[in-house]
């Protein structure tokens, strides 16, 4: 080989600089020139660089350093690492400067390609420059510079790098590739591109052997459906399952969620949140201990102790809440509660459609109004969203019935029925809304000082009036009220008047066969502190009442017929009695009266229908 073998005319600026350094190495040095394909060297020393093949060799054996110039191709061995290049300079068997189609090969799987290599045995590091490409299995790393540690088998880049593994492309300004366990640590401006997601992070680790991307700092993940933020976690490329921890946040099209841990299953579209779950979905806020959401179906389930949801008008909670954002249906399992204005509704299970407003609540349903001081208990509540009407039922096949209760005269009034309905009534003039309560089929009423029974009942919230229809009957102490219809009006949550219309009859039991009786077309009784204060009997007024002496002994029976009567009462006894219009009145001594026949038309004594406690109302 001669010096002319280096063609100056064909050199690029970079190769010219390399050539300049080679010329300096020649100055004042005796040369040994050789040309051969293979050479046998002493390989007993572990600290030498073994040349397995060269094209042409120029060697200086007498200078300050032992220098070898190799051209026309070469193959080196450093321990188990093979290095190939077009040309190289070797100093003292411990430093290599190689250039032109440089290849590093370790084992059967790892290859590194570059333009230029500088290696020192002392550090066991090969500095690679130019276009650097590392290939191991399906992984390919491209960079402009790479410091590759041959013995420890890892490489570092500092001027930007890109790693491609099948559909996964990762890049960063700095990174470290570990060949032994096929992992790479990315640092500074990390970008990941994948058909199903993109990622931006400060730092990240890719465990290729496990198909695992590890998030090791603030990370933003972008999918077609959502943006996810976390500061630690992982993504399994093989199973396409991700877990996000530490300040984990999920932002969908209309929702924002945070949790201790968020798991994302790309294939199924499931998002699983665990620990301190908080979801904002349009005007809703949902909290719980865990949540599962499917991006494809829109189904969401929240568990908690309890799980809660809040929107613009309501606040609810339950052991487990199911919600579908596409169908707007919501169900709950395991007990729940909804607060809406002054009303509180508790239940065991719920199935609700937010679009139509239709819903069904089941199991120990209790509706309370904290302002109006009333409530409803039932086994089933069905609500119609069209007119916002609610229907309460007992459990079919059982003796349970729906029950309404309210505070009246400082006492609780209980009303039981097969069906209770709560309706909203809008005043066309003022546009104010009031409640109407309807009870029907075997309605029973119980209050400590008043009981009743009827076929149906209507309570007008605007007027605070209970209307009884269908053979109604009321009892107060020993007095029974009957009529075709009965209206009981409240004032300041106290009984103010009871009005009996058509076939109105009031009966008071004195003894087994002695009954005071008052009858008329209409009877209006006014109350004070739950006691009758005065009474008007209007139209065809009739009365039968037993008179007593000062010793409370019966004297006789008074019968009167007139157009109108007026009574005042004191401690439950008639204090004043007035008759209006023409009247006929007679007094029959006790021993002459046929007490069994002393009955006004329509008389019926109905004690067997009288509820004696709350259980009788519900039974």
C-alpha positions in Angstrom: 0.0 0.0 0.0 1.2 3.6 -0.8 0.2 7.0 0.4 -1.4 7.7 -3.0 -4.2 5.3 -2.1 -5.8 8.2 -0.2 -7.4 10.2 -3.0 -7.4 13.9 -2.0 -9.6 15.0 -4.9 -12.4 12.7 -3.8 -12.4 13.9 -0.2 -15.3 15.8 1.4 -14.6 18.6 4.0 -15.2 16.1 6.9 -12.9 13.5 5.3 -10.3 16.2 4.6 -10.2 17.0 8.3 -9.7 13.4 9.1 -7.0 13.1 6.5 -5.2 16.2 8.0 -4.9 14.5 11.4 -3.6 11.4 9.7 -0.9 13.4 8.0 0.2 14.9 11.3 0.5 11.4 12.7 2.9 10.5 9.8 5.4 13.3 10.5 8.8 12.0 11.7 7.6 8.4 12.0 9.1 5.4 10.4 6.4 3.4 8.6 5.6 -0.2 8.2 3.3 -0.9 5.3 1.4 -4.2 4.9 -1.4 -5.5 2.7 -3.2 -8.7 3.8 -6.7 -10.1 4.4 -6.3 -11.9 7.7 -3.8 -11.6 10.5 -3.1 -13.7 13.6 -2.5 -11.7 16.8 -1.8 -12.5 20.4 -5.3 -12.6 21.9 -4.2 -13.6 25.4 -4.3 -10.0 26.5 -7.8 -8.9 27.3 -7.0 -5.2 27.1 -6.0 -5.2 23.4 -8.0 -4.5 20.3 -8.0 -7.5 17.9 -8.0 -6.9 14.2 -9.6 -9.8 12.5 -9.4 -8.4 9.0 -8.1 -5.4 7.1 -7.6 -4.3 3.5 -4.4 -2.2 3.8 -2.4 -1.5 6.8 0.2 1.2 7.6 1.8 0.8 11.0 4.3 2.9 13.0 6.2 0.8 15.5 8.8 3.4 16.6 7.0 6.6 17.4 5.8 7.9 20.7 2.6 5.9 20.1 2.0 2.7 18.3 -0.3 3.7 15.4 -2.0 1.6 12.8 -3.7 3.1 9.7 -6.2 0.7 8.1 -8.1 1.3 4.8 -10.0 -0.7 2.2 -12.2 -2.2 4.9 -11.6 -3.8 8.3 -13.1 -5.9 11.1 -12.1 -5.3 14.8 -13.0 -7.2 17.9 -13.2 -5.7 21.4 -14.1 -8.5 23.8 -17.4 -9.8 22.3 -18.1 -6.7 20.2 -17.3 -6.6 16.4 -16.7 -3.3 14.7 -16.7 -2.9 10.9 -15.6 0.2 8.9 -14.1 1.4 5.6 -11.1 2.9 7.4 -9.6 3.3 10.9 -6.7 4.6 12.9 -5.7 2.7 16.1 -3.5 4.3 18.7 -1.6 2.0 21.2 -4.2 -0.7 20.9 -6.6 1.3 23.1 -8.0 4.1 20.9 -9.8 3.8 17.7 -10.9 6.4 15.1 -13.0 4.7 12.5 -15.0 6.2 9.6 -16.9 5.2 6.6 -19.8 2.7 6.9 -19.1 2.0 10.5 -21.0 -0.9 12.0 -21.0 -2.2 15.7 -22.3 -5.7 16.2 -23.0 -7.3 19.5 -24.4 -10.8 19.5 -27.1 -11.7 16.9 -29.6 -9.0 17.7 -27.8 -5.6 18.1 -26.3 -3.6 15.3 -25.3 0.1 15.3 -24.6 2.0 12.0 -22.8 5.3 11.9 -20.5 7.5 9.8 -17.7 8.0 12.4 -16.6 6.3 15.6 -14.1 7.3 18.2 -13.4 4.6 20.9 -11.2 4.6 24.0 -10.4 1.4 25.8 -10.0 3.2 29.1 -13.6 4.3 29.2 -14.9 1.5 27.0 -17.1 4.1 25.3 -17.6 4.5 21.5 -18.5 8.0 20.5 -20.6 7.8 17.3 -21.1 10.8 15.0 -23.1 11.6 11.9 -26.1 9.5 10.9 -26.4 7.0 13.7 -28.8 4.1 13.5 -29.2 1.4 16.2 -31.2 -1.7 15.4 -32.2 -4.5 17.8 -35.0 -6.8 16.9 -38.0 -4.7 15.8 -36.5 -1.6 17.4 -34.6 1.1 15.4 -33.1 4.2 17.0 -31.9 7.1 14.9 -29.8 10.0 16.3 -26.9 12.4 15.3 -24.7 11.4 18.2 -24.4 8.3 20.4 -22.1 7.5 23.3 -22.2 3.7 23.3 -20.8 1.8 26.3 -19.6 -1.5 24.8 -19.1 -3.5 27.9 -22.2 -2.4 29.7 -24.1 -2.3 26.4 -26.0 1.0 26.6 -25.9 4.2 24.6 -26.7 7.8 25.3 -27.7 10.6 22.9 -27.9 14.3 23.6 -28.8 15.9 20.3 -32.2 14.3 19.7 -33.2 10.8 18.9 -36.1 8.8 17.4 -37.0 5.2 18.3 -39.4 3.2 16.1 -40.8 -0.1 17.3 -43.6 -1.4 15.0 -46.4 1.1 15.2 -44.7 3.0 18.0 -42.6 6.1 17.3 -40.8 7.8 20.2 -38.5 10.8 20.2 -36.7 13.1 22.7 -33.8 15.5 23.0 -31.9 13.2 25.3 -32.1 9.5 25.9 -30.4 6.3 27.1 -30.8 2.9 25.3 -30.1 -0.2 27.3 -29.4 -3.1 25.0 -29.2 -5.8 27.7 -32.9 -5.5 28.8 -34.0 -3.7 25.6 -35.2 -0.6 27.4 -34.8 3.1 26.7 -35.1 6.2 28.9 -36.3 9.3 27.1 -35.7 12.8 28.6 -36.6 16.3 27.6 -39.4 17.0 25.1 -40.6 13.4 24.7 -43.0 12.8 21.9 -44.8 9.5 21.2 -46.8 8.8 18.1 -49.1 5.7 17.8 -52.2 5.0 15.6 -54.4 5.1 18.7 -52.8 7.8 20.8 -50.2 10.5 20.9 -48.1 11.5 23.9 -46.0 14.4 25.1 -43.9 14.2 28.3 -40.8 15.5 30.1 -39.5 12.0 30.6 -40.5 8.4 29.8 -39.1 4.8 29.9 -39.9 2.2 27.2 -39.4 -1.4 28.2 -39.5 -3.0 24.8 -39.1 -6.6 26.0 -42.3 -6.1 28.0 -44.0 -3.8 25.5 -44.4 -1.3 28.3 -44.2 2.5 28.2 -43.6 3.9 31.6 -44.5 7.5 32.5 -41.9 9.0 34.9 -42.9 12.7 34.9 -45.6 15.1 33.8 -47.3 13.4 30.7 -50.1 14.3 28.4 -51.8 11.5 26.4 -54.1 12.4 23.5 -56.6 9.9 22.0 -59.5 10.4 19.6 -61.9 10.6 22.5 -60.0 12.3 25.3 -56.9 13.9 26.7 -55.2 12.3 29.8 -52.7 13.8 32.1 -50.6 12.1 34.8 -47.2 12.2 36.4 -46.5 8.4 36.6 -48.0 5.3 35.1 -47.6 2.9 32.2 -49.0 1.9 28.8 -48.8 -1.8 27.6 -48.4 -1.6 23.8 -49.3 -5.3 23.4 -52.6 -5.3 25.5 -53.2 -1.6 24.8 -54.0 -1.0 28.5 -52.7 2.1 30.3 -52.6 3.1 33.9 -52.2 6.7 35.0 -51.2 7.7 38.5 -50.3 10.8 40.5 -52.5 13.8 39.7 -54.3 11.7 37.0 -56.8 13.6 34.9 -59.1 12.6 32.1 -60.6 15.3 29.8 -63.3 14.1 27.3 -65.5 16.0 24.9 -67.8 17.3 27.7 -66.2 15.8 30.8 -63.3 16.4 33.1 -62.3 13.7 35.6 -59.6 13.3 38.3 -58.7 10.2 40.4 -55.8 8.6 42.3 -55.5 6.1 39.4 -57.0 6.1 35.9 -56.8 2.9 33.8 -57.5 3.1 30.1 -58.3 0.1 27.9 -57.8 1.3 24.3 -59.4 -1.7 22.6 -62.7 -1.8 24.6 -62.8 2.0 25.2 -63.1 1.4 29.0 -61.9 4.1 31.4 -61.5 2.9 35.0 -60.9 5.4 37.8 -60.0 4.4 41.3 -59.7 6.5 44.5 -61.1 10.0 45.1 -63.0 10.1 41.8 -64.3 13.4 40.7 -66.1 13.9 37.4 -67.5 17.1 35.9 -69.8 16.3 33.0 -71.5 19.4 31.6 -73.6 20.6 34.6 -73.1 17.4 36.6 -70.4 16.7 39.2 -70.0 13.0 40.2 -67.8 11.7 43.0 -67.0 8.3 44.3 -64.4 5.7 45.2 -64.3 4.1 41.8 -65.8 4.7 38.3 -66.0 2.8 35.0 -66.8 4.6 31.8 -67.0 3.2 28.2 -66.3 5.7 25.5 -68.1 3.6 22.9 -71.4 3.0 24.7 -71.4 6.1 27.0 -72.1 3.8 30.0 -70.8 5.0 33.4 -70.9 3.2 36.7 -69.8 4.9 40.0 -69.3 3.2 43.3 -68.7 4.9 46.6 -69.5 5.3 50.3 -71.5 6.8 49.0 -71.2 7.9 45.3 -72.6 11.3 44.8 -73.9 13.4 41.8 -74.8 17.1 41.7 -76.4 19.0 38.8 -78.0 22.4 38.5 -81.1 21.4 40.4 -80.4 18.2 42.3 -77.9 16.6 44.6 -77.9 12.8 44.9 -76.0 9.9 46.4 -76.0 6.1 46.3 -74.0 3.0 46.9 -73.7 2.5 43.1 -74.8 4.8 40.3 -75.1 3.8 36.6 -75.4 6.5 34.0 -75.5 6.4 30.2 -74.6 9.8 28.6 -75.9 8.7 25.2 -79.3 7.5 26.3 -79.4 9.8 29.4 -80.6 6.9 31.6 -79.5 6.6 35.2 -80.0 3.8 37.7 -78.7 3.3 41.2 -78.3 0.1 43.4 -77.9 -0.3 47.1 -79.7 2.7 48.5 -79.6 6.3 47.4 -80.9 9.8 48.0 -81.8 12.8 45.9 -82.1 16.4 47.2 -84.1 18.8 44.9 -84.9 22.1 46.4 -86.7 21.4 49.7 -87.5 17.8 48.9 -85.4 14.8 49.8 -86.0 11.4 48.1 -84.4 8.2 49.4 -84.7 4.8 47.9 -82.8 1.5 47.3 -82.9 1.3 43.5 -83.5 3.8 40.7 -84.0 3.7 36.9 -84.3 7.2 35.5 -84.4 8.8 32.0 -83.1 12.4 32.1 -84.4 13.2 28.7 -88.1 12.2 29.3 -88.0 12.7 33.0 -89.5 9.2 33.5 -88.2 7.3 36.4 -88.9 4.4 38.7 -87.7 4.2 42.3 -88.0 1.0 44.3 -87.4 -0.2 47.9 -88.2 1.8 51.0 -89.0 4.9 49.0 -89.3 8.0 51.2 -90.0 11.5 50.0 -89.7 14.4 52.4 -90.4 18.2 52.0 -88.4 20.0 54.7 -90.3 23.3 54.2 -93.9 22.0 53.9 -93.2 19.3 56.5 -94.8 16.5 54.7 -93.6 13.2 53.4 -94.5 10.0 51.5 -93.4 6.4 52.1 -93.9 3.6 49.6 -92.3 0.6 48.1 -92.4 2.0 44.5 -92.4 5.4 43.0 -93.1 6.0 39.3 -92.6 9.5 37.9 -93.8 10.8 34.6 -91.6 13.6 33.2 -94.3 15.0 30.9 -96.3 16.5 33.7 -93.8 15.8 36.5 -96.4 13.7 38.2 -95.3 11.0 40.8 -97.2 7.9 41.8 -96.5 5.9 44.9 -97.4 2.3 45.5 -97.1 -0.5 48.0 -95.3 -3.7 47.0 -97.7 -5.9 44.9 -98.4 -9.2 46.6 -97.8 -7.8 50.1 -99.9 -5.9 52.6 -97.7 -2.8 52.3 -99.4 0.4 51.1 -98.3 3.9 50.3 -98.5 6.4 53.1 -98.5 10.2 53.2 -97.7 12.1 56.4 -97.8 15.7 57.4 -97.6 17.9 60.5 -101.1 19.1 61.5 -101.8 20.9 64.9 -98.3 19.9 66.0 -99.2 16.3 65.5 -98.5 13.9 62.6 -101.3 13.1 60.2 -100.9 9.7 58.4 -102.8 8.9 55.3 -102.5 5.4 53.7 -103.8 4.3 50.3 -103.2 1.7 47.6 -102.0 4.6 45.4 -100.7 8.1 46.2 -100.1 10.7 43.4 -98.2 13.9 43.7 -99.0 16.4 40.9 -97.9 19.9 40.2 -100.5 22.6 39.7 -99.7 25.9 37.9 -101.8 29.0 38.6 -102.5 30.5 35.2 -102.7 34.0 36.7 -99.6 34.1 39.0 -97.8 31.1 37.3 -97.1 29.9 40.9 -96.7 26.1 41.3 -98.4 24.2 44.1 -98.8 20.5 44.8 -101.9 18.3 44.5 -101.9 15.0 46.4 -104.3 12.4 45.3 -105.0 9.2 47.3 -107.3 6.5 46.1 -108.6 3.0 46.8 -109.3 2.4 50.5 -107.9 5.6 51.9 -107.3 5.6 55.6 -106.4 8.5 57.9 -104.9 8.5 61.4 -104.0 11.3 63.8 -104.0 11.0 67.5 -107.2 13.0 67.8 -108.8 12.3 64.4 -109.2 9.2 62.2 -110.9 8.6 58.9 -111.7 6.4 55.9 -112.8 7.1 52.3 -112.5 5.8 48.8 -110.4 8.7 47.5 -108.8 11.9 48.7 -107.4 15.1 47.1 -105.2 17.6 48.9 -104.9 21.0 47.3 -101.6 22.5 48.4 -102.5 26.0 47.3 -105.6 26.1 49.6 -104.4 23.6 52.2 -107.6 21.6 51.8 -108.2 17.9 52.1 -111.2 16.7 50.0 -112.7 13.2 50.8 -114.9 11.4 48.3 -116.8 8.1 48.2 -118.5 7.2 51.5 -116.1 9.3 53.6 -116.1 9.1 57.3 -114.1 11.0 60.0 -113.9 10.4 63.8 -112.9 12.7 66.5 -113.1 11.3 70.0 -116.7 9.9 70.2 -118.0 11.9 67.2 -118.4 10.5 63.7 -118.7 12.8 60.6 -120.2 11.4 57.3 -121.4 13.0 54.1 -121.3 12.5 50.3 -118.1 14.6 50.4 -116.0 16.1 53.2 -113.5 19.0 53.0 -111.0 19.6 55.8 -109.3 23.0 55.5 -106.0 23.8 57.2 -104.8 27.2 58.4 -101.2 27.6 59.5 -100.9 23.8 59.5 -103.9 23.5 61.9 -107.4 22.1 61.2 -109.5 25.2 60.7 -112.8 23.9 59.3 -114.5 20.6 58.3 -117.3 21.0 55.7 -119.7 18.1 55.1 -121.7 18.4 51.9 -124.9 16.4 50.9 -126.3 13.9 53.3 -124.2 15.5 56.0 -124.5 13.7 59.3 -122.7 14.1 62.7 -123.1 11.3 65.3 -121.7 11.2 68.8 -121.9 8.0 70.8 -123.1 8.5 74.4 -123.8 5.0 75.4 -124.2 1.8 73.3 -127.6 2.9 72.0 -127.6 6.6 72.8 -126.4 8.8 70.0 -126.5 12.6 69.5 -127.2 13.3 65.9 -127.1 16.4 63.6 -128.1 16.4 60.0 -128.4 18.8 57.1 -127.5 19.5 53.5 -124.3 21.1 54.6 -122.5 21.2 57.9 -119.6 23.6 58.6 -117.6 22.9 61.8 -114.9 25.3 62.9 -112.0 24.1 65.1 -109.7 25.6 67.7 -106.8 23.5 69.0 -108.3 20.4 67.4 -111.6 20.9 69.2 -114.9 21.9 67.6 -115.5 25.6 68.4 -118.8 26.2 66.6 -121.0 24.6 63.9 -123.4 25.6 61.3 -126.1 23.2 59.9 -127.5 24.5 56.7 -130.6 23.3 54.8 -133.2 20.8 56.2 -131.4 20.9 59.6 -132.4 18.1 62.0 -131.0 17.2 65.4 -131.4 14.5 68.0 -129.5 15.1 71.3 -129.8 13.8 74.8 -130.2 16.3 77.6 -128.8 15.9 81.1 -129.3 17.4 84.5 -126.7 19.0 86.7 -125.7 15.5 87.9 -125.0 14.4 84.4 -128.1 12.1 84.4 -130.1 11.8 81.2 -133.4 13.6 81.3 -134.8 13.0 77.8 -134.3 13.2 74.1 -134.7 16.5 72.1 -135.8 16.3 68.5 -135.7 19.4 66.3 -136.3 20.2 62.6 -135.6 23.7 61.1 -134.0 25.3 58.1 -130.7 26.2 59.9 -128.9 25.6 63.2 -126.0 27.1 65.0 -124.0 25.5 67.8 -121.2 26.6 70.1 -119.1 24.2 72.1 -117.2 24.3 75.3 -114.9 21.5 76.3 -116.7 19.3 73.8 -120.1 20.0 75.1 -122.9 22.1 73.4 -122.9 25.5 75.2 -125.2 27.4 72.9 -127.8 26.2 70.4 -129.8 28.4 68.0 -132.5 27.5 65.5 -133.3 29.6 62.5 -136.7 29.8 60.6 -139.7 27.8 61.4 -138.9 24.8 63.6 -140.6 21.9 65.3 -139.1 20.7 68.5 -140.1 18.0 71.0 -138.7 16.6 74.2 -139.3 12.9 74.9 -138.7 11.7 78.4 -136.1 8.9 78.7 -138.5 6.2 79.8 -140.9 7.0 76.9 -138.3 7.2 74.1 -137.6 4.2 71.9 -133.9 4.7 71.8 -133.3 2.0 69.1 -135.6 4.1 66.8 -134.0 7.4 67.6 -132.2 7.6 64.3 -132.1 10.3 61.6 -132.3 9.2 58.0 -129.0 7.9 56.7 -127.7 7.0 60.2 -124.8 4.6 60.2 -122.4 4.0 63.0 -119.2 2.6 61.5 -116.7 1.9 64.3 -115.3 -1.2 62.6 -113.8 0.9 59.8 -111.9 3.2 62.2 -108.1 3.0 62.2 -106.6 2.8 65.7 -103.0 3.3 64.9 -100.5 3.8 62.0 -100.3 0.1 61.4 -104.1 0.1 60.6 -103.4 2.8 58.0 -100.7 0.8 56.2 -102.3 -2.7 56.5 
